[in-house]
Amino acid sequence: MNKNYSLNELTTIAQEVVKKAQNKVLLFNGDMGVGKTTLIKEICKILGVDDVAHSPTFSLVNEYKTNDNETVYHFDFYRIEDEEEAYDMGVEDYLYSNNWCLIEWPENVKNLLPLDAVEVKIMLLDDGQRNIQLKTN
């Protein structure tokens, strides 16, 4: 998947990401302010999360339940100082739980991530649109 979108197409893009993801571990890459958290919030809605998703910048992970009682984990590793911190919190248990794991700043824990995780790269374009690329590692 490689396409440009505007923010009013966010729901459609989130639906496509969920549909095209080959597994439930999604790695969101992109510059600060590009819309990673905004897209993750929309994906949570698509998955059936009733709570308002927000960035877990200080807690590292937020847990949400869907209408079907499935679990969605939202990670933000922006402030993590080394991979040992993520390892100590049990990140591997989350990543191999077969639950949705939506990860911002995955490059900060790259050695702990599953090899088959799906990379979601978002870029801000000059015209205000975003470009999204979805690929399996």
N, CA, C and O atoms as CSV, one atom per row, in Angstrom:
chain,resi,resn,atom,element,x,y,z
A,1,MET,N,N,0.851,-1.169,0.000
A,1,MET,CA,C,0.000,0.000,0.000
A,1,MET,C,C,0.897,1.233,0.000
A,1,MET,O,O,1.808,1.350,0.820
A,2,ASN,N,N,0.639,2.121,-0.897
A,2,ASN,CA,C,1.352,3.389,-0.981
A,2,ASN,C,C,0.375,4.397,-1.556
A,2,ASN,O,O,0.057,4.352,-2.744
A,3,LYS,N,N,-0.099,5.300,-0.721
A,3,LYS,CA,C,-1.076,6.274,-1.231
A,3,LYS,C,C,-1.031,7.564,-0.450
A,3,LYS,O,O,-0.577,7.606,0.693
A,4,ASN,N,N,-1.505,8.605,-1.082
A,4,ASN,CA,C,-1.641,9.907,-0.455
A,4,ASN,C,C,-3.065,10.046,0.077
A,4,ASN,O,O,-4.007,9.497,-0.495
A,5,TYR,N,N,-3.212,10.777,1.164
A,5,TYR,CA,C,-4.545,10.993,1.727
A,5,TYR,C,C,-4.599,12.316,2.463
A,5,TYR,O,O,-3.579,12.851,2.897
A,6,SER,N,N,-5.809,12.828,2.593
A,6,SER,CA,C,-6.035,14.022,3.407
A,6,SER,C,C,-6.703,13.568,4.707
A,6,SER,O,O,-7.194,12.443,4.796
A,7,LEU,N,N,-6.720,14.435,5.697
A,7,LEU,CA,C,-7.257,14.055,7.001
A,7,LEU,C,C,-8.732,13.670,6.945
A,7,LEU,O,O,-9.193,12.894,7.782
A,8,ASN,N,N,-9.490,14.200,5.965
A,8,ASN,CA,C,-10.899,13.813,5.877
A,8,ASN,C,C,-11.071,12.397,5.322
A,8,ASN,O,O,-12.190,11.885,5.278
A,9,GLU,N,N,-9.983,11.763,4.902
A,9,GLU,CA,C,-10.010,10.377,4.439
A,9,GLU,C,C,-9.446,9.415,5.482
A,9,GLU,O,O,-9.193,8.248,5.184
A,10,LEU,N,N,-9.253,9.899,6.685
A,10,LEU,CA,C,-8.590,9.124,7.733
A,10,LEU,C,C,-9.298,7.811,8.051
A,10,LEU,O,O,-8.639,6.787,8.233
A,11,THR,N,N,-10.607,7.823,8.120
A,11,THR,CA,C,-11.351,6.593,8.418
A,11,THR,C,C,-11.104,5.541,7.347
A,11,THR,O,O,-10.883,4.373,7.667
A,12,THR,N,N,-11.139,5.935,6.098
A,12,THR,CA,C,-10.891,5.001,4.993
A,12,THR,C,C,-9.476,4.445,5.065
A,12,THR,O,O,-9.270,3.248,4.868
A,13,ILE,N,N,-8.506,5.300,5.343
A,13,ILE,CA,C,-7.111,4.856,5.452
A,13,ILE,C,C,-6.960,3.877,6.612
A,13,ILE,O,O,-6.294,2.852,6.466
A,14,ALA,N,N,-7.562,4.172,7.753
A,14,ALA,CA,C,-7.483,3.274,8.912
A,14,ALA,C,C,-8.095,1.913,8.577
A,14,ALA,O,O,-7.540,0.876,8.941
A,15,GLN,N,N,-9.227,1.916,7.889
A,15,GLN,CA,C,-9.852,0.647,7.479
A,15,GLN,C,C,-8.926,-0.154,6.568
A,15,GLN,O,O,-8.811,-1.371,6.710
A,16,GLU,N,N,-8.269,0.526,5.637
A,16,GLU,CA,C,-7.357,-0.155,4.724
A,16,GLU,C,C,-6.155,-0.732,5.461
A,16,GLU,O,O,-5.722,-1.843,5.159
A,17,VAL,N,N,-5.614,0.007,6.423
A,17,VAL,CA,C,-4.476,-0.485,7.191
A,17,VAL,C,C,-4.856,-1.760,7.931
A,17,VAL,O,O,-4.110,-2.739,7.895
A,18,VAL,N,N,-6.001,-1.764,8.597
A,18,VAL,CA,C,-6.447,-2.951,9.339
A,18,VAL,C,C,-6.669,-4.124,8.390
A,18,VAL,O,O,-6.280,-5.254,8.684
A,19,LYS,N,N,-7.293,-3.847,7.258
A,19,LYS,CA,C,-7.601,-4.910,6.289
A,19,LYS,C,C,-6.329,-5.492,5.655
A,19,LYS,O,O,-6.244,-6.701,5.442
A,20,LYS,N,N,-5.356,-4.648,5.356
A,20,LYS,CA,C,-4.166,-5.093,4.625
A,20,LYS,C,C,-3.032,-5.564,5.526
A,20,LYS,O,O,-2.075,-6.169,5.042
A,21,ALA,N,N,-3.119,-5.304,6.806
A,21,ALA,CA,C,-2.057,-5.734,7.727
A,21,ALA,C,C,-2.000,-7.253,7.753
A,21,ALA,O,O,-3.022,-7.917,7.926
A,22,GLN,N,N,-0.814,-7.795,7.583
A,22,GLN,CA,C,-0.654,-9.239,7.545
A,22,GLN,C,C,-0.491,-9.849,8.930
A,22,GLN,O,O,-0.526,-11.070,9.078
A,23,ASN,N,N,-0.317,-9.019,9.930
A,23,ASN,CA,C,-0.369,-9.475,11.320
A,23,ASN,C,C,-0.747,-8.286,12.190
A,23,ASN,O,O,-0.993,-7.192,11.681
A,24,LYS,N,N,-0.793,-8.494,13.483
A,24,LYS,CA,C,-1.348,-7.491,14.389
A,24,LYS,C,C,-0.314,-6.576,15.044
A,24,LYS,O,O,-0.677,-5.741,15.874
A,25,VAL,N,N,0.958,-6.714,14.691
A,25,VAL,CA,C,1.979,-5.819,15.222
A,25,VAL,C,C,2.299,-4.783,14.148
A,25,VAL,O,O,2.885,-5.105,13.114
A,26,LEU,N,N,1.903,-3.528,14.410
A,26,LEU,CA,C,2.079,-2.446,13.442
A,26,LEU,C,C,3.066,-1.428,13.995
A,26,LEU,O,O,2.920,-0.947,15.119
A,27,LEU,N,N,4.077,-1.107,13.184
A,27,LEU,CA,C,5.131,-0.178,13.568
A,27,LEU,C,C,4.916,1.136,12.841
A,27,LEU,O,O,5.019,1.187,11.615
A,28,PHE,N,N,4.622,2.191,13.571
A,28,PHE,CA,C,4.317,3.496,12.975
A,28,PHE,C,C,5.565,4.371,12.977
A,28,PHE,O,O,6.067,4.765,14.030
A,29,ASN,N,N,6.050,4.663,11.783
A,29,ASN,CA,C,7.232,5.494,11.597
A,29,ASN,C,C,6.836,6.807,10.942
A,29,ASN,O,O,5.956,6.847,10.082
A,30,GLY,N,N,7.491,7.869,11.355
A,30,GLY,CA,C,7.239,9.183,10.776
A,30,GLY,C,C,7.723,10.257,11.719
A,30,GLY,O,O,7.912,10.020,12.912
A,31,ASP,N,N,7.920,11.436,11.175
A,31,ASP,CA,C,8.396,12.561,11.970
A,31,ASP,C,C,7.371,12.952,13.041
A,31,ASP,O,O,6.192,12.611,12.947
A,32,MET,N,N,7.839,13.657,14.037
A,32,MET,CA,C,6.971,14.207,15.081
A,32,MET,C,C,5.903,15.077,14.425
A,32,MET,O,O,6.221,15.921,13.587
A,33,GLY,N,N,4.650,14.879,14.795
A,33,GLY,CA,C,3.560,15.708,14.302
A,33,GLY,C,C,2.994,15.307,12.948
A,33,GLY,O,O,2.161,16.024,12.396
A,34,VAL,N,N,3.430,14.173,12.402
A,34,VAL,CA,C,2.964,13.759,11.081
A,34,VAL,C,C,1.573,13.115,11.120
A,34,VAL,O,O,0.895,13.038,10.096
A,35,GLY,N,N,1.154,12.655,12.294
A,35,GLY,CA,C,-0.181,12.071,12.415
A,35,GLY,C,C,-0.218,10.610,12.814
A,35,GLY,O,O,-1.215,9.931,12.569
A,36,LYS,N,N,0.842,10.113,13.421
A,36,LYS,CA,C,0.872,8.713,13.851
A,36,LYS,C,C,-0.212,8.434,14.896
A,36,LYS,O,O,-0.990,7.490,14.759
A,37,THR,N,N,-0.254,9.255,15.926
A,37,THR,CA,C,-1.243,9.055,16.992
A,37,THR,C,C,-2.659,9.244,16.456
A,37,THR,O,O,-3.567,8.511,16.847
A,38,THR,N,N,-2.856,10.199,15.582
A,38,THR,CA,C,-4.178,10.436,14.993
A,38,THR,C,C,-4.652,9.215,14.221
A,38,THR,O,O,-5.813,8.823,14.335
A,39,LEU,N,N,-3.769,8.611,13.438
A,39,LEU,CA,C,-4.125,7.402,12.704
A,39,LEU,C,C,-4.390,6.245,13.658
A,39,LEU,O,O,-5.332,5.481,13.452
A,40,ILE,N,N,-3.580,6.107,14.688
A,40,ILE,CA,C,-3.787,5.029,15.668
A,40,ILE,C,C,-5.138,5.190,16.371
A,40,ILE,O,O,-5.827,4.197,16.604
A,41,LYS,N,N,-5.522,6.404,16.708
A,41,LYS,CA,C,-6.839,6.636,17.323
A,41,LYS,C,C,-7.950,6.141,16.403
A,41,LYS,O,O,-8.915,5.528,16.859
A,42,GLU,N,N,-7.809,6.407,15.114
A,42,GLU,CA,C,-8.832,5.985,14.151
A,42,GLU,C,C,-8.829,4.461,13.984
A,42,GLU,O,O,-9.889,3.849,13.855
A,43,ILE,N,N,-7.654,3.860,13.988
A,43,ILE,CA,C,-7.567,2.397,13.916
A,43,ILE,C,C,-8.242,1.778,15.132
A,43,ILE,O,O,-8.946,0.776,15.005
A,44,CYS,N,N,-8.038,2.358,16.296
A,44,CYS,CA,C,-8.700,1.857,17.511
A,44,CYS,C,C,-10.219,1.893,17.352
A,44,CYS,O,O,-10.905,0.952,17.751
A,45,LYS,N,N,-10.744,2.964,16.777
A,45,LYS,CA,C,-12.194,3.046,16.529
A,45,LYS,C,C,-12.637,1.933,15.586
A,45,LYS,O,O,-13.654,1.281,15.824
A,46,ILE,N,N,-11.876,1.715,14.517
A,46,ILE,CA,C,-12.203,0.677,13.531
A,46,ILE,C,C,-12.213,-0.701,14.196
A,46,ILE,O,O,-13.036,-1.553,13.859
A,47,LEU,N,N,-11.298,-0.914,15.137
A,47,LEU,CA,C,-11.212,-2.202,15.832
A,47,LEU,C,C,-12.302,-2.382,16.882
A,47,LEU,O,O,-12.470,-3.478,17.418
A,48,GLY,N,N,-13.049,-1.307,17.184
A,48,GLY,CA,C,-14.153,-1.404,18.131
A,48,GLY,C,C,-13.841,-0.929,19.529
A,48,GLY,O,O,-14.522,-1.319,20.478
A,49,VAL,N,N,-12.828,-0.095,19.680
A,49,VAL,CA,C,-12.503,0.481,20.983
A,49,VAL,C,C,-13.428,1.669,21.223
A,49,VAL,O,O,-13.493,2.586,20.405
A,50,ASP,N,N,-14.141,1.652,22.343
A,50,ASP,CA,C,-15.045,2.749,22.680
A,50,ASP,C,C,-14.330,3.891,23.404
A,50,ASP,O,O,-14.731,5.047,23.276
A,51,ASP,N,N,-13.276,3.577,24.160
A,51,ASP,CA,C,-12.520,4.606,24.866
A,51,ASP,C,C,-11.833,5.526,23.862
A,51,ASP,O,O,-11.577,5.142,22.720
A,52,VAL,N,N,-11.546,6.720,24.297
A,52,VAL,CA,C,-10.777,7.640,23.464
A,52,VAL,C,C,-9.302,7.289,23.630
A,52,VAL,O,O,-8.748,7.395,24.723
A,53,ALA,N,N,-8.682,6.875,22.545
A,53,ALA,CA,C,-7.261,6.524,22.581
A,53,ALA,C,C,-6.432,7.793,22.673
A,53,ALA,O,O,-6.762,8.809,22.062
A,54,HIS,N,N,-5.356,7.726,23.441
A,54,HIS,CA,C,-4.431,8.845,23.539
A,54,HIS,C,C,-3.011,8.298,23.641
A,54,HIS,O,O,-2.806,7.131,23.975
A,55,SER,N,N,-2.064,9.129,23.359
A,55,SER,CA,C,-0.678,8.690,23.320
A,55,SER,C,C,-0.173,8.330,24.714
A,55,SER,O,O,-0.331,9.107,25.656
A,56,PRO,N,N,0.430,7.162,24.843
A,56,PRO,CA,C,0.981,6.734,26.132
A,56,PRO,C,C,2.428,7.181,26.318
A,56,PRO,O,O,3.266,6.384,26.739
A,57,THR,N,N,2.732,8.427,26.014
A,57,THR,CA,C,4.106,8.910,26.031
A,57,THR,C,C,4.796,8.663,27.370
A,57,THR,O,O,5.967,8.284,27.392
A,58,PHE,N,N,4.112,8.864,28.462
A,58,PHE,CA,C,4.762,8.710,29.769
A,58,PHE,C,C,4.559,7.329,30.374
A,58,PHE,O,O,5.395,6.876,31.156
A,59,SER,N,N,3.476,6.655,30.034
A,59,SER,CA,C,3.231,5.324,30.580
A,59,SER,C,C,3.804,4.227,29.699
A,59,SER,O,O,3.845,3.072,30.122
A,60,LEU,N,N,4.244,4.543,28.503
A,60,LEU,CA,C,4.789,3.636,27.488
A,60,LEU,C,C,3.731,2.793,26.788
A,60,LEU,O,O,3.851,2.538,25.590
A,61,VAL,N,N,2.694,2.353,27.508
A,61,VAL,CA,C,1.673,1.524,26.865
A,61,VAL,C,C,0.300,1.827,27.456
A,61,VAL,O,O,0.147,1.975,28.669
A,62,ASN,N,N,-0.685,1.914,26.583
A,62,ASN,CA,C,-2.091,1.993,26.988
A,62,ASN,C,C,-2.780,0.732,26.505
A,62,ASN,O,O,-2.477,0.222,25.426
A,63,GLU,N,N,-3.698,0.238,27.297
A,63,GLU,CA,C,-4.454,-0.964,26.956
A,63,GLU,C,C,-5.915,-0.586,26.762
A,63,GLU,O,O,-6.507,0.103,27.593
A,64,TYR,N,N,-6.489,-1.046,25.653
A,64,TYR,CA,C,-7.890,-0.785,25.351
A,64,TYR,C,C,-8.598,-2.095,25.089
A,64,TYR,O,O,-7.993,-3.044,24.591
A,65,LYS,N,N,-9.868,-2.152,25.419
A,65,LYS,CA,C,-10.715,-3.306,25.109
A,65,LYS,C,C,-11.664,-2.938,23.988
A,65,LYS,O,O,-12.199,-1.830,23.945
A,66,THR,N,N,-11.866,-3.883,23.080
A,66,THR,CA,C,-12.800,-3.669,21.982
A,66,THR,C,C,-14.190,-4.133,22.408
A,66,THR,O,O,-14.361,-4.715,23.479
A,67,ASN,N,N,-15.174,-3.868,21.557
A,67,ASN,CA,C,-16.543,-4.326,21.821
A,67,ASN,C,C,-16.619,-5.842,21.903
A,67,ASN,O,O,-17.505,-6.387,22.561
A,68,ASP,N,N,-15.683,-6.531,21.230
A,68,ASP,CA,C,-15.630,-7.997,21.237
A,68,ASP,C,C,-14.735,-8.528,22.350
A,68,ASP,O,O,-14.396,-9.712,22.362
A,69,ASN,N,N,-14.352,-7.665,23.280
A,69,ASN,CA,C,-13.498,-7.998,24.418
A,69,ASN,C,C,-12.091,-8.433,24.000
A,69,ASN,O,O,-11.419,-9.160,24.731
A,70,GLU,N,N,-11.652,-7.985,22.825
A,70,GLU,CA,C,-10.263,-8.184,22.438
A,70,GLU,C,C,-9.442,-7.044,23.028
A,70,GLU,O,O,-9.987,-6.016,23.430
A,71,THR,N,N,-8.136,-7.234,23.075
A,71,THR,CA,C,-7.251,-6.222,23.644
A,71,THR,C,C,-6.424,-5.570,22.547
A,71,THR,O,O,-5.933,-6.235,21.635
A,72,VAL,N,N,-6.280,-4.249,22.655
A,72,VAL,CA,C,-5.423,-3.469,21.757
A,72,VAL,C,C,-4.412,-2.752,22.639
A,72,VAL,O,O,-4.782,-2.078,23.600
A,73,TYR,N,N,-3.132,-2.900,22.305
A,73,TYR,CA,C,-2.068,-2.208,23.021
A,73,TYR,C,C,-1.506,-1.098,22.144
A,73,TYR,O,O,-1.220,-1.304,20.964
A,74,HIS,N,N,-1.355,0.070,22.732
A,74,HIS,CA,C,-0.799,1.228,22.023
A,74,HIS,C,C,0.468,1.648,22.769
A,74,HIS,O,O,0.413,2.078,23.921
A,75,PHE,N,N,1.594,1.516,22.098
A,75,PHE,CA,C,2.894,1.841,22.676
A,75,PHE,C,C,3.425,3.152,22.113
A,75,PHE,O,O,3.202,3.473,20.946
A,76,ASP,N,N,4.123,3.901,22.943
A,76,ASP,CA,C,4.857,5.075,22.501
A,76,ASP,C,C,6.240,5.000,23.141
A,76,ASP,O,O,6.395,5.237,24.339
A,77,PHE,N,N,7.235,4.671,22.331
A,77,PHE,CA,C,8.592,4.495,22.834
A,77,PHE,C,C,9.476,5.717,22.590
A,77,PHE,O,O,10.701,5.600,22.569
A,78,TYR,N,N,8.869,6.876,22.409
A,78,TYR,CA,C,9.631,8.093,22.151
A,78,TYR,C,C,10.605,8.396,23.278
A,78,TYR,O,O,11.758,8.742,23.019
A,79,ARG,N,N,10.167,8.275,24.506
A,79,ARG,CA,C,10.977,8.668,25.660
A,79,ARG,C,C,11.821,7.525,26.234
A,79,ARG,O,O,12.512,7.717,27.234
A,80,ILE,N,N,11.777,6.370,25.632
A,80,ILE,CA,C,12.537,5.246,26.172
A,80,ILE,C,C,14.034,5.496,25.955
A,80,ILE,O,O,14.448,5.956,24.891
A,81,GLU,N,N,14.825,5.192,26.963
A,81,GLU,CA,C,16.250,5.501,26.871
A,81,GLU,C,C,17.078,4.338,26.363
A,81,GLU,O,O,18.105,4.548,25.718
A,82,ASP,N,N,16.651,3.114,26.640
A,82,ASP,CA,C,17.316,1.964,26.026
A,82,ASP,C,C,16.357,0.784,25.999
A,82,ASP,O,O,15.357,0.760,26.717
A,83,GLU,N,N,16.673,-0.183,25.168
A,83,GLU,CA,C,15.782,-1.323,24.960
A,83,GLU,C,C,15.555,-2.128,26.238
A,83,GLU,O,O,14.520,-2.778,26.386
A,84,GLU,N,N,16.502,-2.088,27.149
A,84,GLU,CA,C,16.383,-2.822,28.407
A,84,GLU,C,C,15.139,-2.369,29.180
A,84,GLU,O,O,14.487,-3.174,29.844
A,85,GLU,N,N,14.822,-1.086,29.088
A,85,GLU,CA,C,13.630,-0.541,29.752
A,85,GLU,C,C,12.362,-1.212,29.217
A,85,GLU,O,O,11.472,-1.569,29.988
A,86,ALA,N,N,12.286,-1.381,27.902
A,86,ALA,CA,C,11.134,-2.049,27.292
A,86,ALA,C,C,11.132,-3.539,27.638
A,86,ALA,O,O,10.083,-4.123,27.908
A,87,TYR,N,N,12.294,-4.128,27.627
A,87,TYR,CA,C,12.409,-5.554,27.974
A,87,TYR,C,C,11.937,-5.787,29.408
A,87,TYR,O,O,11.224,-6.750,29.687
A,88,ASP,N,N,12.345,-4.887,30.318
A,88,ASP,CA,C,11.961,-5.010,31.729
A,88,ASP,C,C,10.459,-4.862,31.940
A,88,ASP,O,O,9.910,-5.432,32.883
A,89,MET,N,N,9.787,-4.106,31.076
A,89,MET,CA,C,8.330,-3.948,31.215
A,89,MET,C,C,7.573,-5.139,30.618
A,89,MET,O,O,6.345,-5.197,30.687
A,90,GLY,N,N,8.311,-6.088,30.032
A,90,GLY,CA,C,7.675,-7.275,29.462
A,90,GLY,C,C,7.140,-7.072,28.066
A,90,GLY,O,O,6.143,-7.695,27.697
A,91,VAL,N,N,7.773,-6.216,27.272
A,91,VAL,CA,C,7.267,-5.895,25.940
A,91,VAL,C,C,7.100,-7.143,25.075
A,91,VAL,O,O,6.182,-7.202,24.257
A,92,GLU,N,N,7.956,-8.122,25.238
A,92,GLU,CA,C,7.844,-9.329,24.419
A,92,GLU,C,C,6.535,-10.074,24.693
A,92,GLU,O,O,5.956,-10.660,23.778
A,93,ASP,N,N,6.067,-10.057,25.937
A,93,ASP,CA,C,4.778,-10.688,26.247
A,93,ASP,C,C,3.644,-10.023,25.481
A,93,ASP,O,O,2.733,-10.699,25.003
A,94,TYR,N,N,3.695,-8.715,25.365
A,94,TYR,CA,C,2.692,-7.979,24.596
A,94,TYR,C,C,2.789,-8.330,23.109
A,94,TYR,O,O,1.788,-8.642,22.465
A,95,LEU,N,N,4.010,-8.274,22.581
A,95,LEU,CA,C,4.218,-8.421,21.136
A,95,LEU,C,C,3.850,-9.799,20.610
A,95,LEU,O,O,3.482,-9.940,19.444
A,96,TYR,N,N,3.945,-10.810,21.455
A,96,TYR,CA,C,3.655,-12.180,21.022
A,96,TYR,C,C,2.357,-12.701,21.627
A,96,TYR,O,O,2.167,-13.910,21.752
A,97,SER,N,N,1.461,-11.783,22.005
A,97,SER,CA,C,0.193,-12.141,22.644
A,97,SER,C,C,-0.932,-12.395,21.643
A,97,SER,O,O,-2.021,-12.816,22.034
A,98,ASN,N,N,-0.686,-12.147,20.369
A,98,ASN,CA,C,-1.698,-12.235,19.308
A,98,ASN,C,C,-2.789,-11.172,19.463
A,98,ASN,O,O,-3.886,-11.313,18.924
A,99,ASN,N,N,-2.477,-10.120,20.197
A,99,ASN,CA,C,-3.350,-8.948,20.284
A,99,ASN,C,C,-2.780,-7.870,19.380
A,99,ASN,O,O,-1.612,-7.929,18.994
A,100,TRP,N,N,-3.607,-6.880,19.040
A,100,TRP,CA,C,-3.129,-5.751,18.255
A,100,TRP,C,C,-2.115,-4.969,19.077
A,100,TRP,O,O,-2.381,-4.616,20.226
A,101,CYS,N,N,-0.964,-4.699,18.497
A,101,CYS,CA,C,0.080,-3.879,19.112
A,101,CYS,C,C,0.411,-2.761,18.139
A,101,CYS,O,O,0.977,-3.005,17.073
A,102,LEU,N,N,0.059,-1.538,18.503
A,102,LEU,CA,C,0.249,-0.361,17.665
A,102,LEU,C,C,1.387,0.443,18.279
A,102,LEU,O,O,1.243,0.983,19.376
A,103,ILE,N,N,2.521,0.525,17.577
A,103,ILE,CA,C,3.754,0.999,18.190
A,103,ILE,C,C,4.282,2.265,17.510
A,103,ILE,O,O,4.608,2.262,16.323
A,104,GLU,N,N,4.356,3.343,18.292
A,104,GLU,CA,C,4.993,4.569,17.826
A,104,GLU,C,C,6.449,4.560,18.267
A,104,GLU,O,O,6.770,4.066,19.348
A,105,TRP,N,N,7.327,5.101,17.438
A,105,TRP,CA,C,8.768,5.172,17.668
A,105,TRP,C,C,9.373,3.781,17.855
A,105,TRP,O,O,10.124,3.559,18.805
A,106,PRO,N,N,9.054,2.840,16.958
A,106,PRO,CA,C,9.575,1.476,17.092
A,106,PRO,C,C,11.091,1.384,16.933
A,106,PRO,O,O,11.704,0.416,17.384
A,107,GLU,N,N,11.698,2.381,16.295
A,107,GLU,CA,C,13.146,2.347,16.100
A,107,GLU,C,C,13.906,2.357,17.425
A,107,GLU,O,O,15.078,1.984,17.467
A,108,ASN,N,N,13.245,2.782,18.511
A,108,ASN,CA,C,13.888,2.817,19.818
A,108,ASN,C,C,13.928,1.455,20.499
A,108,ASN,O,O,14.579,1.294,21.531
A,109,VAL,N,N,13.230,0.470,19.924
A,109,VAL,CA,C,13.241,-0.902,20.465
A,109,VAL,C,C,13.409,-1.918,19.338
A,109,VAL,O,O,12.910,-3.040,19.430
A,110,LYS,N,N,14.099,-1.531,18.294
A,110,LYS,CA,C,14.150,-2.324,17.062
A,110,LYS,C,C,14.619,-3.762,17.260
A,110,LYS,O,O,14.175,-4.645,16.525
A,111,ASN,N,N,15.485,-4.026,18.209
A,111,ASN,CA,C,15.987,-5.386,18.415
A,111,ASN,C,C,14.997,-6.296,19.128
A,111,ASN,O,O,15.220,-7.503,19.218
A,112,LEU,N,N,13.915,-5.733,19.630
A,112,LEU,CA,C,12.913,-6.518,20.359
A,112,LEU,C,C,11.676,-6.827,19.517
A,112,LEU,O,O,10.809,-7.584,19.953
A,113,LEU,N,N,11.585,-6.258,18.329
A,113,LEU,CA,C,10.378,-6.362,17.509
A,113,LEU,C,C,10.330,-7.659,16.707
A,113,LEU,O,O,11.368,-8.167,16.283
A,114,PRO,N,N,9.125,-8.197,16.498
A,114,PRO,CA,C,8.994,-9.387,15.654
A,114,PRO,C,C,9.444,-9.083,14.227
A,114,PRO,O,O,9.207,-7.992,13.708
A,115,LEU,N,N,10.089,-10.050,13.610
A,115,LEU,CA,C,10.591,-9.858,12.248
A,115,LEU,C,C,9.477,-9.663,11.233
A,115,LEU,O,O,9.689,-9.040,10.192
A,116,ASP,N,N,8.296,-10.189,11.524
A,116,ASP,CA,C,7.187,-10.094,10.568
A,116,ASP,C,C,6.236,-8.931,10.865
A,116,ASP,O,O,5.116,-8.895,10.355
A,117,ALA,N,N,6.683,-7.986,11.686
A,117,ALA,CA,C,5.845,-6.825,11.994
A,117,ALA,C,C,5.585,-6.021,10.720
A,117,ALA,O,O,6.385,-6.038,9.785
A,118,VAL,N,N,4.466,-5.326,10.705
A,118,VAL,CA,C,4.073,-4.516,9.553
A,118,VAL,C,C,4.508,-3.075,9.792
A,118,VAL,O,O,4.161,-2.470,10.807
A,119,GLU,N,N,5.270,-2.535,8.847
A,119,GLU,CA,C,5.726,-1.151,8.967
A,119,GLU,C,C,4.721,-0.216,8.311
A,119,GLU,O,O,4.299,-0.428,7.175
A,120,VAL,N,N,4.348,0.816,9.046
A,120,VAL,CA,C,3.455,1.857,8.538
A,120,VAL,C,C,4.249,3.156,8.567
A,120,VAL,O,O,4.532,3.700,9.634
A,121,LYS,N,N,4.602,3.641,7.395
A,121,LYS,CA,C,5.392,4.864,7.301
A,121,LYS,C,C,4.495,5.995,6.827
A,121,LYS,O,O,3.801,5.868,5.818
A,122,ILE,N,N,4.513,7.108,7.566
A,122,ILE,CA,C,3.691,8.267,7.230
A,122,ILE,C,C,4.605,9.469,7.005
A,122,ILE,O,O,5.504,9.742,7.801
A,123,MET,N,N,4.360,10.172,5.920
A,123,MET,CA,C,5.121,11.383,5.606
A,123,MET,C,C,4.147,12.519,5.321
A,123,MET,O,O,3.098,12.311,4.710
A,124,LEU,N,N,4.498,13.717,5.766
A,124,LEU,CA,C,3.727,14.913,5.471
A,124,LEU,C,C,4.216,15.475,4.144
A,124,LEU,O,O,5.415,15.685,3.960
A,125,LEU,N,N,3.293,15.716,3.223
A,125,LEU,CA,C,3.629,16.246,1.906
A,125,LEU,C,C,3.503,17.767,1.895
A,125,LEU,O,O,2.866,18.350,2.772
A,126,ASP,N,N,4.104,18.394,0.914
A,126,ASP,CA,C,4.099,19.859,0.821
A,126,ASP,C,C,2.696,20.452,0.749
A,126,ASP,O,O,2.470,21.566,1.221
A,127,ASP,N,N,1.750,19.714,0.159
A,127,ASP,CA,C,0.390,20.237,0.000
A,127,ASP,C,C,-0.504,19.974,1.219
A,127,ASP,O,O,-1.706,20.235,1.173
A,128,GLY,N,N,0.082,19.454,2.315
A,128,GLY,CA,C,-0.686,19.193,3.527
A,128,GLY,C,C,-1.247,17.792,3.602
A,128,GLY,O,O,-1.709,17.369,4.661
A,129,GLN,N,N,-1.216,17.062,2.498
A,129,GLN,CA,C,-1.650,15.671,2.526
A,129,GLN,C,C,-0.572,14.825,3.194
A,129,GLN,O,O,0.543,15.287,3.438
A,130,ARG,N,N,-0.927,13.594,3.479
A,130,ARG,CA,C,0.023,12.624,4.006
A,130,ARG,C,C,0.219,11.533,2.971
A,130,ARG,O,O,-0.658,11.273,2.148
A,131,ASN,N,N,1.377,10.901,3.021
A,131,ASN,CA,C,1.622,9.705,2.242
A,131,ASN,C,C,1.794,8.574,3.242
A,131,ASN,O,O,2.509,8.713,4.233
A,132,ILE,N,N,1.136,7.461,2.976
A,132,ILE,CA,C,1.255,6.293,3.831
A,132,ILE,C,C,1.780,5.132,3.008
A,132,ILE,O,O,1.335,4.885,1.888
A,133,GLN,N,N,2.731,4.430,3.587
A,133,GLN,CA,C,3.271,3.230,2.966
A,133,GLN,C,C,3.163,2.114,3.994
A,133,GLN,O,O,3.539,2.275,5.155
A,134,LEU,N,N,2.648,0.996,3.547
A,134,LEU,CA,C,2.453,-0.159,4.412
A,134,LEU,C,C,3.263,-1.290,3.824
A,134,LEU,O,O,3.099,-1.637,2.655
A,135,LYS,N,N,4.144,-1.870,4.634
A,135,LYS,CA,C,4.916,-2.997,4.133
A,135,LYS,C,C,5.251,-3.957,5.260
A,135,LYS,O,O,5.411,-3.569,6.417
A,136,THR,N,N,5.351,-5.220,4.885
A,136,THR,CA,C,5.751,-6.263,5.830
A,136,THR,C,C,7.255,-6.376,5.793
A,136,THR,O,O,7.854,-6.399,4.718
A,137,ASN,N,N,7.863,-6.446,6.945
A,137,ASN,CA,C,9.331,-6.572,7.010
A,137,ASN,C,C,9.781,-7.949,6.570
A,137,ASN,O,O,10.978,-8.233,6.560
